[in-house]
Amino acid sequence: MQSQTLRFETEPDFYIHGQGWGNPTAPPIILLHGGGQTHHSWGDTARKLAEQGWYAVSYDARGHGASSWSADGNYLTDALVSDLKAIIRQIGGKPALIGASMGGITSLVLDGESVESLVSAVVLVDIAPKAEQKGIERIFAFMSSHLENGFGSLEEAAAAVAAYLPQRAKSYDHSRLEKNLRFQEGRYYWHWDPKMLKVWKNATPNQQIEYEERLFSAAQHLKSPTLIIRGGISDVVSERVMAEFLDAVPHIRSMTVSGAGHMVAGDSNHAFTNAVISFLEEVYSV
């Protein structure tokens, strides 16, 4: 199955790039990656969803991959939600959303804060209104570690990923890894805007508390059928965090993918994709 290259203008002269899999007239599904990733992070999930009869769209969030980078460093949630709303308008219909980490927060806020639901279903991938701080700090440390100097080779980048994600097999597909990097002046750099990390890390404790309260409120007002998929060894959404979330929002369904960390789709793509398909076949049939 061949994919189509897509481009969405979400602000004047500001473009979001992605790929579409399947028949554009079929019920749409939008996949939103996590911070520091690109739309390639979903592995084969988009293609497999299209094979089941949906139209799967995955895109690079602002500041990531081939999409426009914000000149004023606007990478806060409201900007991400605004982009998503514009993309939904251009695709048409009421899509299902599958959002990992940052993409999950975007999906959560869109559905939870909309007066009327714009979507048909939501899948949150290893994200909750409150996360384990140690896990967030580990992500920031990894993203910061090669920010300025990058990598001298793909092998060096693969070694860094292996050290960060020891649960994955050591044999990496360098062609897929290369899609998450940009080659500049003889070195490889992560394909996202460094301003983004600075914006996130500069949040004050009071801002973080207000942010968590906002996310909990959005979760309690989710309008669409929602599933949260947790990585069994995630250090971001622990069993405790998951239990607190489900106590606060009992209408959300949940499942755990054993052996997967925070990057569930990359750690265990087959199990993850099957879980998503099973849920969507029930609540968002083709």
C-alpha positions in Angstrom: 0.0 0.0 0.0 1.3 3.4 -1.0 1.0 6.5 1.1 0.3 10.0 0.0 2.3 13.1 1.0 0.1 15.6 2.8 0.5 19.3 3.7 -1.9 21.3 5.8 -1.8 25.1 6.2 -2.8 25.7 9.9 -1.8 29.4 10.0 -0.9 31.8 7.2 2.3 30.5 5.6 2.7 27.8 8.4 2.5 24.2 7.2 2.2 20.8 8.8 3.5 17.9 6.8 2.5 14.3 7.0 1.4 11.1 5.2 -2.0 9.6 4.4 -2.6 5.9 4.2 -5.7 4.3 2.5 -8.8 5.8 0.9 -9.3 9.5 1.8 -13.1 8.9 1.7 -12.9 6.3 4.5 -13.4 7.1 8.2 -10.3 9.1 9.2 -7.9 8.4 12.0 -5.2 10.9 13.0 -2.0 9.8 14.7 -0.1 12.4 16.8 3.4 11.5 17.8 5.2 12.5 21.0 7.6 15.3 21.7 11.0 15.0 19.9 9.6 12.4 17.5 8.2 12.6 13.9 5.3 10.9 12.2 7.7 8.0 11.4 7.6 6.9 15.0 4.4 4.9 14.6 6.1 2.1 12.7 3.6 0.1 10.7 0.5 1.2 12.7 -0.8 3.7 10.1 -0.5 1.3 7.2 -2.2 -1.5 9.2 -5.1 0.8 10.1 -5.5 1.6 6.5 -5.5 -2.1 5.6 -8.4 -2.5 8.0 -10.4 0.1 6.0 -9.7 3.4 7.8 -7.9 6.4 6.3 -4.9 6.9 8.5 -3.1 10.3 8.7 0.1 10.8 10.6 1.8 14.2 10.7 4.9 16.0 12.1 3.8 18.3 14.8 4.9 22.0 14.6 8.6 22.3 15.3 9.2 18.6 14.3 10.4 16.9 11.1 9.3 18.6 7.9 6.6 20.8 9.5 7.1 24.5 10.0 9.1 25.7 13.1 7.5 28.5 15.1 9.6 31.7 14.8 8.5 32.8 18.2 8.8 29.4 19.9 5.1 28.8 20.3 5.0 25.2 21.2 2.5 25.3 24.0 -0.6 23.0 24.1 -3.0 25.7 22.7 -0.9 26.0 19.5 -0.8 22.2 19.1 -4.5 22.0 19.6 -5.1 24.8 17.1 -3.1 22.9 14.5 -5.1 19.8 15.1 -8.4 21.6 14.7 -7.2 23.0 11.4 -6.2 19.6 10.2 -9.5 18.1 11.2 -11.3 20.8 9.2 -9.3 20.1 6.1 -9.6 16.3 6.4 -13.3 16.4 7.1 -15.5 14.2 9.3 -15.1 13.3 12.9 -11.8 11.3 13.1 -10.5 9.0 15.8 -7.4 10.3 17.5 -4.4 8.3 18.5 -2.0 10.4 20.5 1.3 9.5 22.2 2.7 11.6 25.0 2.6 15.2 23.7 0.2 14.0 21.0 -2.0 12.4 23.6 -2.2 15.7 25.6 -3.2 17.5 22.4 -5.9 14.9 21.8 -7.1 15.0 25.4 -7.4 18.8 25.5 -9.1 19.0 22.1 -11.9 16.6 23.1 -12.1 17.6 26.7 -12.4 21.3 26.1 -14.5 21.4 23.0 -18.1 22.4 23.5 -19.2 19.7 21.0 -17.0 16.7 20.3 -15.0 17.0 17.1 -13.8 13.4 17.1 -15.3 9.9 17.3 -12.8 8.2 19.6 -9.5 8.9 21.5 -6.6 6.6 22.2 -4.1 8.0 24.8 -0.7 6.3 24.5 1.2 6.3 27.9 0.0 9.8 29.0 -2.1 11.0 31.9 -2.8 14.4 33.4 -0.1 13.8 36.0 3.1 11.9 35.2 6.0 10.6 37.1 8.5 13.5 37.4 11.5 11.2 37.2 10.3 9.8 33.9 9.8 13.4 32.5 13.3 14.4 33.7 14.8 11.4 32.0 13.2 12.4 28.7 14.4 15.9 29.0 17.9 14.7 29.8 18.0 12.5 26.7 16.7 15.3 24.5 19.2 17.7 25.9 22.3 15.4 25.8 23.0 15.7 22.1 21.3 19.0 21.4 24.2 21.1 20.4 26.8 18.7 18.9 24.5 16.0 17.4 26.0 12.7 16.2 28.9 11.9 14.0 27.1 8.9 12.4 23.9 7.0 12.4 25.6 4.3 14.5 26.4 6.8 17.2 22.7 8.0 17.2 21.5 4.4 17.4 23.8 3.7 20.4 22.4 6.7 22.2 18.8 5.5 21.6 19.8 2.0 22.7 21.2 3.4 26.0 18.0 5.3 26.5 15.7 2.4 25.5 17.4 -0.7 26.7 14.2 -2.8 26.4 14.4 -2.6 22.6 16.4 -4.9 20.4 19.9 -3.7 19.7 19.5 -4.1 15.9 18.0 -0.8 14.8 16.7 0.0 11.4 19.0 2.8 10.5 16.8 3.9 7.6 13.9 4.5 10.0 16.2 6.2 12.6 17.6 8.5 9.8 14.1 9.8 9.2 14.1 11.3 12.7 17.4 13.1 12.1 18.5 16.0 10.0 21.9 16.0 8.4 23.7 19.3 8.6 27.4 20.2 8.1 28.5 16.6 8.3 26.6 15.7 11.5 23.2 14.3 12.4 20.8 16.2 14.7 17.4 15.4 16.0 14.8 16.8 13.7 13.0 19.2 16.1 13.4 22.8 17.1 15.6 23.3 20.2 13.4 26.2 21.2 10.7 23.7 22.0 12.6 22.0 24.8 13.5 25.3 26.4 9.8 26.3 26.5 8.9 23.1 28.2 11.7 23.1 30.7 11.1 26.7 31.7 7.6 26.0 33.2 7.5 27.1 36.8 6.1 24.9 39.6 2.9 26.9 39.8 2.5 26.7 36.0 2.9 22.9 36.2 0.2 22.6 38.9 -2.2 24.7 36.8 -1.3 22.6 33.8 -2.1 19.3 35.6 -5.4 20.8 36.9 -6.3 21.8 33.3 -5.6 18.3 32.0 -7.6 16.6 34.8 -10.5 18.9 34.0 -10.2 18.1 30.3 -10.1 14.3 31.1 -13.3 14.6 33.2 -15.0 16.2 30.2 -14.0 13.8 27.5 -16.9 13.2 25.2 -15.7 10.4 23.0 -15.0 6.7 23.8 -11.5 6.8 25.2 -8.8 4.2 25.8 -5.5 4.7 27.6 -2.7 2.3 26.6 0.1 2.2 29.2 3.6 0.7 28.7 4.1 -2.0 31.3 7.6 -0.7 32.2 6.9 3.0 31.6 8.6 5.4 34.0 6.2 8.2 32.9 2.8 6.6 33.5 3.4 4.2 36.4 0.7 1.8 37.8 0.1 4.4 40.6 -0.4 7.2 38.0 -2.7 5.0 35.9 -4.8 4.1 39.0 -5.2 7.7 40.0 -6.2 8.7 36.5 -8.8 5.9 36.3 -10.2 6.8 39.7 -10.7 10.4 38.6 -12.1 9.4 35.2 -13.8 6.0 35.6 -15.4 6.1 32.1 -12.0 5.7 30.4 -11.0 2.2 29.4 -7.4 1.0 30.0 -4.9 -1.6 29.0 -1.2 -2.3 29.6 1.3 -3.5 27.0 3.8 -5.6 28.9 7.4 -5.1 28.2 6.9 -1.7 26.6 8.1 1.6 28.0 6.9 5.1 27.4 7.4 4.7 23.6 4.8 1.9 23.4 4.3 1.9 19.6 8.0 1.6 19.0 8.7 -0.9 21.8 5.9 -3.3 20.9 4.3 -2.2 17.6 2.4 -5.5 16.9 0.7 -5.7 20.4 0.0 -1.9 20.4 -1.6 -1.9 16.9 -3.7 -4.9 17.6 -5.0 -3.3 20.8 -5.9 -0.1 18.9 -7.7 -2.0 16.1 -9.7 -4.0 18.6 -10.9 -0.9 20.4 -11.7 1.0 17.2 -13.5 -1.9 15.7 -15.9 -1.7 18.6 -16.4 2.1 18.9 -15.5 3.4 15.5 -16.4 0.8 12.9 -15.5 1.1 9.3 
